[in-house]
Amino acid sequence: MERYNLPSGGIEVIITHDHKITTRTPYLAPIDKALTTHKIAQTLNASHVYHPFRYFITRTLMAALVLAALGNVPVYSRLSVDSSGTLDEHINSALQIEQELANLDLIDSNAEAETERLLELELESYQYNPFNSNGEVVMPSPKDSPTEPTTTPLANTTETLNIPPIPQPRAAEYGRWEHKVLTDNQTLAAFLKAQKLDQIVTKVAENPTISANLKELKAGRRVFLRTKGEELNQLIYAQDENKAFVITRFGSQYQGEWDTTYYTARQTELGFQIDTSLSKSAHDVGIPSTITKQLIQAFKNEINFRNFKQGDRIAVIFEDFRYKDKSIYSEDLLAAEIQHDNKTLRRVRFSLAEGKAHYLDPNSGVEVLQRTAFNRRPIQGGRMSSGFGFRSHPVLGQWRLHKGTDFAAPSGTPIYATGDGTVKFIGRQKGYGKVIELAHEGNITTLYGHMSAFKQGLEAGSTVQRGQVIGYVGSTGRSTGNHVHYEFRQNNEALNPMTVALPKAGLLTPEERLAFNRSATRFVKRLAQLQLANDPAINNIKLTQQAN
């Protein structure tokens, strides 16, 4: 017996050696007797004979073809692959990676399911009722435990449980401070809505202490807001210099209380020397940038701050609002002294009855405590397009005197009165187009021509203040573009507005001058003490005396 094995998925065929070969005598048609015996023998020898090997090959090929067509027999082909491995190895490697990934997903899924199951079992396995029917403490035990729960009489049980304290929300003491002065009486809810904090109005109102103490916010008082994004973290409603109601956020809730310890409004005194630059030296000692800017404005006409030298000394006194010993807002520079280039300069802030504040020299006499009565320019910005003097007229083409100064600006730009006065003429006038003429003290008049429109409500005889809007830039009359033509006349004589010696007006009334002198005396004394305390020469003498 012989065994023949085909590739995987094929057919196994067994052939025994005693296989009998049978022959079949075919049907023979009548033949001519003329055929010889030799031909008959050849015909017999050509009859169908079943050979084992041929049978095996043909049947195998037929079976393979049928199964291959059905897709059940793997077809092998010899392909050219790179030297790193055979095609089978690459296929097996890819299949292995895919299988590993599938296994990992399955493991993760099973692990999650098992974890949830264990948690459920753990929760179910304990009894949460700490007392039994007799009032005895029952220690938690698994339900499936074969032993009975251990009971202990309540009176004889003393056990300390180390339970960590529940963390409390911390005060939200961070964010950027803003300062507001109330212009009228209003409710806290109305104030918060005006600050676009509508979302917290309800939360704040939920606290009875806040609602009871801040029913109405009084006009003229200060409010300090500490915000982070759209969230209000703190609010300070100042009643006076040392008392305020403070609202603070704790988590999602707000709490409020009156404070007489942490909030204070005071005058801060600081002195320092110039080491590198004014701004850096001031910052290093804690002077806010807003105060430094006011310092520069107060002395800008006397000092070139770029010429400061190392060792120059400065002393300042300014308003400072503080909470928990930190500055939350700095408002006005009250007084300052600068020792520079062997000179000592002082300025003291003083508010006039009209409300405008000035920085004045306390050593000045009455003649110095005055201000220029006129501004040089009738508009803010723009450019001087034509000066005072003879020129060729841009429209008439004639050589003639230009009696004023032209300032070019976009149409509609506001035009301001350069000094206090009354309206002498308002309307159209020849080549000036729409024009206003103002009369001032000292037989002085000013004229503003080529306006596009007048300020509503003005008429002849109206009183105007320096810096008040009287009209708007245009191009009416004989004009080639938008501008204002400005003239300055004294005794009806046209003068160059840019070079004329402008008259001065009294800055202070007699009452204001007396009040300023009192205030300036106090500030000068404090500045001198501050400079003395920061004088390095004096400090070195003190250190030497202490060492001896």
C-alpha positions as CSV (number, residue, x, y, z in Angstrom):
1,M,0.0,0.0,0.0
2,E,1.3,3.5,-0.9
3,R,0.1,6.8,0.8
4,Y,0.1,10.1,-1.0
5,N,-0.3,13.4,1.0
6,L,-1.4,16.7,-0.6
7,P,-0.9,20.2,0.9
8,S,-3.2,21.4,3.7
9,G,-6.8,21.3,2.7
10,G,-6.2,18.7,0.0
11,I,-7.2,15.0,-0.4
12,E,-5.4,12.0,1.0
13,V,-5.3,9.0,-1.4
14,I,-4.3,5.4,-0.5
15,I,-3.6,2.8,-3.2
16,T,-3.1,-0.9,-2.3
17,H,-0.8,-3.1,-4.3
18,D,-3.4,-5.7,-5.0
19,H,-5.4,-3.3,-7.1
20,K,-6.7,-5.3,-10.0
21,I,-6.7,-3.9,-13.4
22,T,-9.7,-4.8,-15.3
23,T,-10.3,-4.6,-19.0
24,R,-13.4,-4.2,-21.0
25,T,-13.9,-5.7,-24.4
26,P,-15.2,-3.0,-26.5
27,Y,-18.0,-3.4,-29.0
28,L,-16.6,-4.3,-32.3
29,A,-18.4,-3.5,-35.4
30,P,-18.5,-6.1,-38.1
31,I,-15.2,-6.2,-39.8
32,D,-14.2,-7.2,-43.1
33,K,-12.9,-10.7,-43.3
34,A,-10.1,-9.2,-45.2
35,L,-8.6,-7.8,-42.1
36,T,-5.6,-9.8,-41.1
37,T,-5.0,-11.3,-37.7
38,H,-2.2,-8.7,-37.1
39,K,-4.6,-5.7,-37.4
40,I,-7.0,-7.3,-35.0
41,A,-4.3,-7.8,-32.5
42,Q,-3.3,-4.1,-32.7
43,T,-6.9,-3.1,-32.1
44,L,-7.1,-5.2,-29.0
45,N,-3.9,-3.8,-27.7
46,A,-5.3,-0.2,-28.0
47,S,-8.3,-0.9,-25.7
48,H,-8.8,1.4,-22.6
49,V,-6.6,0.4,-19.7
50,Y,-6.8,2.1,-16.1
51,H,-3.3,3.0,-14.9
52,P,-3.1,3.8,-11.1
53,F,-0.7,6.8,-11.4
54,R,-2.7,8.4,-14.2
55,Y,-5.9,8.0,-12.2
56,F,-4.3,9.6,-9.1
57,I,-3.0,12.6,-11.1
58,T,-6.2,13.4,-12.9
59,R,-8.5,13.1,-10.0
60,T,-6.2,15.2,-7.8
61,L,-6.0,18.0,-10.3
62,M,-9.8,18.0,-10.8
63,A,-10.4,18.1,-7.0
64,A,-7.8,20.9,-6.6
65,L,-9.4,23.0,-9.4
66,V,-12.9,22.7,-7.9
67,L,-11.8,23.5,-4.3
68,A,-9.6,26.4,-5.5
69,A,-12.5,27.9,-7.3
70,L,-14.5,27.7,-4.1
71,G,-11.7,29.5,-2.2
72,N,-11.0,26.7,0.3
73,V,-7.7,25.6,-1.0
74,P,-4.7,27.9,-0.3
75,V,-2.9,28.7,-3.5
76,Y,0.9,29.0,-3.1
77,S,3.0,31.0,-5.5
78,R,6.7,31.5,-5.3
79,L,7.3,35.3,-5.2
80,S,10.4,37.4,-5.0
81,V,10.8,38.9,-1.5
82,D,13.6,41.1,0.0
83,S,16.4,39.6,1.9
84,S,14.9,40.6,5.2
85,G,12.4,37.8,5.2
86,T,10.0,35.7,3.2
87,L,6.5,36.8,2.3
88,D,5.1,34.4,4.9
89,E,7.2,35.9,7.6
90,H,5.9,39.4,6.7
91,I,2.3,38.3,6.7
92,N,2.7,36.4,10.0
93,S,4.4,39.5,11.5
94,A,1.5,41.8,10.5
95,L,-1.1,39.3,11.7
96,Q,0.7,39.0,15.0
97,I,0.7,42.8,15.6
98,E,-2.9,43.0,14.7
99,Q,-3.7,40.2,17.1
100,E,-1.6,41.8,19.9
101,L,-3.6,45.0,19.5
102,A,-6.9,43.1,19.6
103,N,-5.7,41.3,22.7
104,L,-4.8,44.6,24.5
105,D,-8.2,46.0,23.7
106,L,-9.8,42.9,25.1
107,I,-7.6,43.0,28.3
108,D,-8.5,46.7,28.9
109,S,-12.2,46.0,28.4
110,N,-12.0,43.0,30.8
111,A,-10.1,44.9,33.4
112,E,-12.6,47.8,33.4
113,A,-15.5,45.4,33.7
114,E,-13.7,43.5,36.5
115,T,-12.9,46.7,38.4
116,E,-16.5,47.8,38.3
117,R,-17.6,44.4,39.4
118,L,-15.2,44.3,42.4
119,L,-16.3,47.8,43.5
120,E,-19.9,46.8,43.4
121,L,-19.1,43.7,45.4
122,E,-17.1,45.7,47.9
123,L,-19.9,48.1,48.4
124,E,-22.5,45.4,48.8
125,S,-20.3,43.3,51.2
126,Y,-20.5,45.8,54.1
127,Q,-23.3,46.8,56.4
128,Y,-23.6,50.5,57.0
129,N,-26.0,50.5,60.0
130,P,-23.7,51.0,63.0
131,F,-26.2,49.9,65.6
132,N,-28.1,46.6,66.0
133,S,-31.6,46.2,67.6
134,N,-30.1,46.3,71.1
135,G,-28.3,49.6,70.5
136,E,-24.9,48.0,70.4
137,V,-22.2,49.1,67.9
138,V,-21.8,46.7,65.1
139,M,-18.5,46.7,63.4
140,P,-18.8,46.6,59.6
141,S,-18.3,43.1,58.2
142,P,-18.8,41.3,54.9
143,K,-22.2,39.8,54.3
144,D,-20.7,36.6,53.1
145,S,-18.5,36.2,56.1
146,P,-19.2,32.9,57.9
147,T,-18.7,34.5,61.3
148,E,-21.2,36.6,63.1
149,P,-20.6,40.4,63.5
150,T,-18.7,41.3,66.6
151,T,-20.9,43.4,69.0
152,T,-19.6,45.7,71.7
153,P,-21.8,47.5,74.3
154,L,-22.0,51.1,73.4
155,A,-21.2,52.3,77.0
156,N,-17.9,50.3,77.0
157,T,-16.7,51.4,73.6
158,T,-14.3,54.2,73.2
159,E,-12.6,54.6,69.8
160,T,-10.9,57.6,68.2
161,L,-11.4,57.9,64.5
162,N,-8.8,59.9,62.7
163,I,-11.1,61.6,60.1
164,P,-9.3,64.3,58.2
165,P,-11.0,67.7,58.3
166,I,-13.1,68.8,55.4
167,P,-11.2,71.5,53.5
168,Q,-12.9,74.9,53.5
169,P,-12.8,77.2,50.5
170,R,-10.1,79.8,50.7
171,A,-10.6,83.5,50.3
172,A,-10.2,84.6,46.7
173,E,-7.7,87.4,47.5
174,Y,-6.2,87.8,44.0
175,G,-6.9,89.7,40.9
176,R,-6.7,93.3,39.5
177,W,-8.0,96.2,41.6
178,E,-10.2,98.9,40.1
179,H,-11.3,102.2,41.7
180,K,-14.7,103.8,41.4
181,V,-16.2,107.0,43.0
182,L,-20.0,106.9,43.4
183,T,-21.6,109.8,41.6
184,D,-25.1,109.2,43.1
185,N,-26.8,107.1,45.7
186,Q,-27.6,103.6,44.3
187,T,-28.2,100.0,45.4
188,L,-25.5,97.4,45.4
189,A,-27.3,95.4,42.7
190,A,-27.5,98.5,40.5
191,F,-23.8,99.2,41.0
192,L,-22.8,95.6,40.2
193,K,-24.9,95.6,37.0
194,A,-23.2,98.9,35.9
195,Q,-19.9,97.1,36.3
196,K,-21.2,94.3,34.0
197,L,-21.3,91.8,37.0
198,D,-24.9,90.8,36.6
199,Q,-24.1,87.1,37.1
200,I,-23.2,87.6,40.8
201,V,-26.0,89.9,41.9
202,T,-28.1,86.9,43.1
203,K,-25.1,85.2,44.9
204,V,-24.2,88.4,46.8
205,A,-27.9,89.1,47.7
206,E,-28.1,85.6,49.2
207,N,-25.9,86.6,52.1
208,P,-28.0,88.3,54.8
209,T,-25.1,90.2,56.3
210,I,-24.3,91.8,52.9
211,S,-28.0,92.6,52.2
212,A,-28.5,94.2,55.6
213,N,-25.4,96.4,55.6
214,L,-25.3,97.6,52.0
215,K,-28.8,98.5,51.3
216,E,-27.7,101.8,49.7
217,L,-24.3,103.0,48.5
218,K,-23.8,106.7,49.2
219,A,-22.7,109.2,46.6
220,G,-19.1,110.4,46.9
221,R,-17.8,107.3,48.5
222,R,-15.1,105.0,47.1
223,V,-15.5,101.4,45.9
224,F,-12.6,99.1,45.1
225,L,-13.2,96.1,43.0
226,R,-10.9,93.1,42.7
227,T,-11.7,91.0,39.6
228,K,-10.3,88.0,37.8
229,G,-11.8,87.8,34.3
230,E,-15.5,88.1,34.8
231,E,-15.4,86.9,38.4
232,L,-15.6,89.4,41.3
233,N,-13.3,88.2,44.1
234,Q,-13.4,91.2,46.5
235,L,-15.3,94.5,46.9
236,I,-14.4,97.2,49.4
237,Y,-16.9,99.9,50.1
238,A,-15.0,102.6,52.0
239,Q,-17.1,104.5,54.6
240,D,-14.1,106.7,55.7
241,E,-10.3,106.5,55.8
242,N,-10.2,103.6,58.2
243,K,-13.5,101.8,58.0
244,A,-14.9,99.8,55.1
245,F,-17.3,96.9,54.3
246,V,-15.4,94.1,52.6
247,I,-17.1,91.4,50.5
248,T,-15.0,88.4,49.7
249,R,-15.6,85.3,47.5
250,F,-15.2,81.9,49.2
251,G,-15.6,79.2,46.5
252,S,-19.0,79.9,45.0
253,Q,-20.4,81.9,47.9
254,Y,-19.8,85.5,49.1
255,Q,-19.3,86.7,52.7
256,G,-19.2,90.3,54.0
257,E,-18.1,92.1,57.1
258,W,-17.1,95.6,58.4
259,D,-13.3,96.1,58.6
260,T,-11.5,98.6,60.7
261,T,-8.1,96.9,60.7
262,Y,-6.9,96.1,57.2
263,Y,-8.3,98.9,55.1
264,T,-6.8,102.4,55.3
265,A,-6.4,105.6,53.3
266,R,-3.2,107.5,54.0
267,Q,-0.6,109.8,52.6
268,T,2.5,107.8,51.8
269,E,6.0,109.5,52.0
270,L,8.9,108.0,50.1
271,G,12.4,109.4,49.3
272,F,15.0,107.9,47.0
273,Q,18.2,108.6,45.0
274,I,18.6,108.2,41.2
275,D,20.7,105.1,40.5
276,T,19.9,104.4,36.8
277,S,16.8,106.1,35.5
278,L,13.9,107.9,37.2
279,S,11.3,105.3,36.4
280,K,13.4,102.3,37.6
281,S,14.6,104.1,40.7
282,A,11.1,105.1,41.6
283,H,9.8,101.6,41.0
284,D,12.5,100.0,43.1
285,V,11.3,101.9,46.2
286,G,7.6,101.1,45.6
287,I,6.3,104.3,43.9
288,P,3.5,103.5,41.5
289,S,3.9,104.4,37.8
290,T,0.8,106.7,38.0
291,I,2.6,108.8,40.7
292,T,5.8,108.9,38.6
293,K,3.9,110.2,35.6
294,Q,2.4,113.0,37.7
295,L,5.8,113.9,39.0
296,I,7.1,114.3,35.4
297,Q,4.1,116.5,34.6
298,A,4.6,118.7,37.6
299,F,8.3,119.5,36.7
300,K,8.2,119.2,32.9
301,N,8.8,122.9,32.3
302,E,11.8,123.1,34.7
303,I,13.7,119.9,34.3
304,N,14.9,117.7,31.5
305,F,14.4,114.3,33.1
306,R,16.9,112.7,30.7
307,N,19.6,114.8,32.3
308,F,19.2,113.2,35.7
309,K,22.5,112.2,37.3
310,Q,23.3,109.4,39.7
311,G,22.9,110.8,43.2
312,D,20.0,113.2,42.5
313,R,17.4,112.9,45.2
314,I,13.6,113.0,45.1
315,A,11.0,113.0,47.8
316,V,7.3,112.5,47.1
317,I,4.0,112.5,49.1
318,F,1.0,110.9,47.5
319,E,-2.5,109.5,48.3
320,D,-2.4,105.8,48.9
321,F,-5.2,103.3,49.6
322,R,-4.1,100.1,51.2
323,Y,-5.6,96.7,52.2
324,K,-3.8,94.2,54.3
325,D,-0.7,96.5,54.1
326,K,-0.6,96.4,50.2
327,S,-1.4,99.3,48.0
328,I,-4.6,98.8,46.0
329,Y,-4.8,102.2,44.4
330,S,-2.8,105.4,44.3
331,E,-4.5,108.6,43.2
332,D,-2.8,112.0,43.5
333,L,0.7,113.3,43.9
334,L,0.3,115.8,46.7
335,A,3.8,117.3,47.0
336,A,7.3,116.6,45.6
337,E,10.9,117.9,45.9
338,I,13.7,117.3,43.5
339,Q,17.4,118.1,44.3
340,H,19.1,118.2,40.9
341,D,22.1,120.1,39.5
342,N,22.7,122.0,42.7
343,K,19.1,123.3,42.7
344,T,16.1,122.4,44.9
345,L,12.7,122.5,43.2
346,R,9.3,122.0,44.9
347,R,5.8,121.6,43.8
348,V,2.6,121.4,45.8
349,R,-0.8,120.3,44.4
350,F,-3.7,122.8,44.9
351,S,-7.3,122.5,43.7
352,L,-9.0,125.7,42.6
353,A,-12.6,126.5,43.4
354,E,-13.5,125.6,39.8
355,G,-12.3,122.1,40.5
356,K,-9.1,122.1,38.4
357,A,-5.8,121.2,40.2
358,H,-2.4,122.8,39.6
359,Y,1.1,122.1,40.8
360,L,2.5,125.3,42.2
361,D,5.8,126.5,43.5
362,P,5.3,127.3,47.2
363,N,8.2,129.8,47.1
364,S,6.6,131.9,44.3
365,G,5.3,135.4,44.9
366,V,2.0,136.7,43.9
367,E,3.3,137.6,40.4
368,V,4.3,134.0,39.8
369,L,1.1,132.5,41.0
370,Q,-0.5,133.4,37.7
371,R,-1.2,131.6,34.5
372,T,-1.2,132.5,30.8
373,A,-4.6,133.8,29.9
374,F,-4.7,132.3,26.4
375,N,-3.8,129.1,24.6
376,R,-1.7,129.4,21.4
377,R,-3.8,126.9,19.3
378,P,-7.6,126.7,18.9
379,I,-7.7,123.0,18.1
380,Q,-6.1,119.8,19.5
381,G,-3.9,118.1,16.9
382,G,-3.9,119.1,13.3
383,R,-1.1,121.0,11.7
384,M,-0.2,124.6,11.0
385,S,-0.8,124.9,7.2
386,S,-0.1,128.6,6.8
387,G,1.6,131.1,9.2
388,F,1.3,134.8,10.0
389,G,2.7,137.3,7.4
390,F,2.7,138.2,3.8
391,R,2.0,135.5,1.2
392,S,0.3,134.9,-2.1
393,H,-3.4,134.3,-1.4
394,P,-4.2,130.7,-2.5
395,V,-7.6,131.8,-4.0
396,L,-7.1,135.4,-5.1
397,G,-3.5,135.0,-6.1
398,Q,-2.5,138.4,-4.7
399,W,0.4,139.2,-2.5
400,R,-1.2,140.3,0.8
401,L,-0.9,140.1,4.6
402,H,-2.1,136.9,6.2
403,K,-3.4,138.3,9.5
404,G,-3.7,135.0,11.3
405,T,-2.5,131.4,11.4
406,D,-4.2,128.4,9.6
407,F,-4.5,125.0,11.2
408,A,-5.5,122.1,8.9
409,A,-7.7,119.4,10.4
410,P,-10.5,117.0,9.3
411,S,-13.9,118.5,8.8
412,G,-15.9,118.4,12.1
413,T,-12.8,118.7,14.4
414,P,-13.8,120.7,17.5
415,I,-12.6,124.3,17.8
416,Y,-12.0,125.7,21.3
417,A,-12.0,129.2,22.7
418,T,-8.4,130.1,23.4
419,G,-9.4,132.4,26.4
420,D,-12.3,133.5,28.6
421,G,-14.6,136.0,26.9
422,T,-17.9,136.8,25.3
423,V,-19.3,136.2,21.8
424,K,-18.9,139.5,19.8
425,F,-20.0,138.2,16.4
426,I,-21.4,134.8,15.2
427,G,-22.5,134.3,11.5
428,R,-21.1,134.6,8.0
429,Q,-18.6,137.3,7.1
430,K,-17.2,137.7,3.5
431,G,-14.3,135.5,2.8
432,Y,-14.2,134.1,6.4
433,G,-17.3,132.1,5.8
434,K,-18.9,131.0,9.0
435,V,-17.0,132.8,11.7
436,I,-17.0,133.6,15.5
437,E,-15.3,136.6,17.1
438,L,-14.7,136.7,20.8
439,A,-14.0,139.7,23.0
440,H,-11.6,139.4,26.0
441,E,-10.2,141.6,28.7
442,G,-7.4,144.0,27.8
443,N,-9.1,145.1,24.6
444,I,-8.2,141.7,23.0
445,T,-10.3,139.9,20.4
446,T,-9.8,136.5,18.8
447,L,-11.4,135.3,15.5
448,Y,-12.1,131.7,14.2
449,G,-13.0,131.4,10.5
450,H,-14.1,128.9,7.8
451,M,-16.1,126.9,10.3
452,S,-18.5,124.1,9.1
453,A,-20.9,124.7,12.0
454,F,-21.3,126.6,15.3
455,K,-21.7,125.1,18.7
456,Q,-25.4,124.8,19.3
457,G,-26.7,127.4,21.8
458,L,-24.1,130.1,21.1
459,E,-25.2,133.6,20.2
460,A,-23.9,137.2,20.4
461,G,-23.3,138.0,24.1
462,S,-22.8,134.4,25.2
463,T,-20.1,133.9,27.8
464,V,-17.5,131.3,27.0
465,Q,-14.7,129.7,29.0
466,R,-11.2,129.0,27.9
467,G,-11.1,125.5,26.3
468,Q,-14.9,125.5,25.6
469,V,-16.0,124.2,22.2
470,I,-17.4,127.0,20.1
471,G,-17.6,125.4,16.6
472,Y,-16.2,122.8,14.2
473,V,-13.5,122.8,11.4
474,G,-14.8,123.3,7.9
475,S,-14.0,125.0,4.5
476,T,-16.6,127.8,4.2
477,G,-15.8,131.1,2.6
478,R,-12.7,131.6,0.5
479,S,-11.0,128.4,1.4
480,T,-9.1,125.6,-0.5
481,G,-9.5,122.9,2.2
482,N,-10.7,122.1,5.7
483,H,-8.9,124.3,8.3
484,V,-9.6,127.0,10.9
485,H,-8.2,130.5,10.4
486,Y,-7.3,131.9,13.8
487,E,-6.5,135.6,14.5
488,F,-5.3,137.4,17.7
489,R,-5.9,141.1,17.8
490,Q,-5.1,143.7,20.5
491,N,-6.4,147.2,20.1
492,N,-7.7,146.1,16.7
493,E,-4.1,145.3,15.5
494,A,-3.5,141.8,14.1
495,L,-0.6,140.1,15.9
496,N,1.1,136.8,15.3
497,P,-0.7,134.3,17.6
498,M,2.3,132.0,17.8
499,T,4.8,134.6,19.0
500,V,2.8,137.4,20.8
501,A,3.5,137.9,24.5
502,L,0.3,136.5,26.0
503,P,-1.1,138.3,29.0
504,K,-1.4,136.6,32.3
505,A,-4.4,136.2,34.6
506,G,-4.5,135.7,38.3
507,L,-4.4,132.1,39.1
508,L,-5.6,132.3,42.7
509,T,-8.2,134.5,44.4
510,P,-7.0,136.1,47.6
511,E,-8.9,133.4,49.6
512,E,-7.3,130.7,47.5
513,R,-3.8,132.2,47.9
514,L,-4.2,132.1,51.7
515,A,-5.4,128.5,51.7
516,F,-2.5,127.5,49.4
517,N,0.1,129.1,51.6
518,R,-1.1,127.2,54.7
519,S,-1.1,123.9,52.8
520,A,2.3,124.5,51.1
521,T,3.9,125.3,54.5
522,R,2.9,121.9,55.9
523,F,4.0,120.0,52.9
524,V,7.4,121.8,52.6
525,K,8.2,120.9,56.2
526,R,7.4,117.2,55.6
527,L,9.4,117.1,52.4
528,A,12.5,118.6,54.2
529,Q,12.2,115.9,56.9
530,L,11.9,113.2,54.3
531,Q,15.0,114.4,52.4
532,L,16.9,114.7,55.6
533,A,16.1,111.1,56.6
534,N,17.3,109.9,53.2
535,D,20.5,112.0,53.0
536,P,23.4,109.6,52.8
537,A,25.8,112.1,54.3
538,I,23.6,112.4,57.4
539,N,23.1,108.7,57.6
540,N,26.9,108.1,57.4
541,I,27.4,110.5,60.3
542,K,24.8,108.7,62.4
543,L,26.5,105.3,61.7
544,T,29.9,106.7,62.7
545,Q,28.5,108.1,65.9
546,Q,26.9,104.7,66.7
547,A,30.1,102.9,66.1
548,N,32.0,105.2,68.5
